[in-house]
Amino acid sequence: MSQLKEPILYKGGIHTDDRGDLIYNNELPELNFDIKRFFFIEPSGMRGWHGHQNEDNLFTVASGLLKILLVKPDDWERPSHNLPVLEYVLSHNGDTLYVPKGYVSAMKCVTEFGTVMVCSNRTVQESIEDTFRFSSNFWYYESFF
């Protein structure tokens, strides 16, 4: 498991030639990230807030342009409403956002449609036992509305 404690955005790239596009990310360091599963999210409207105390994730946009917000709760049962919100905008150019355990996320498409692939270092059962959800307006963030 990675020792990183803060989110990091790793920039990707696109190579285009007559055969098509190759989307890549060669900037990912040795995260020691053991992928147990992956899934795709196609958000409609504001999706969030959802997170884990013990699960790391990698977010990579497969299509569109998405805004991803992160908050580190100060208390997982009754978090404060005025916590700092981190904002990231990812496009389908290979950008990958590493989100360490201890954060909740929200997302919204900036374009009409978008898809994000999420890789997790926990099994489905481990994730279910460590899931925290808050209403989509729990942390109001002006740029989302």
Secondary structure by P-SEA (a helix, b strand, c coil): cccccbbbbbbbbccccccbbbbbbcccccccccccccccccccccccccccccccbbbbbcccbbbbbbbbcccccccccccbbbbbbbcccbbbbbbcccccbbbbbccccbbbbbbbcccaaaaaacccccccccccccccc
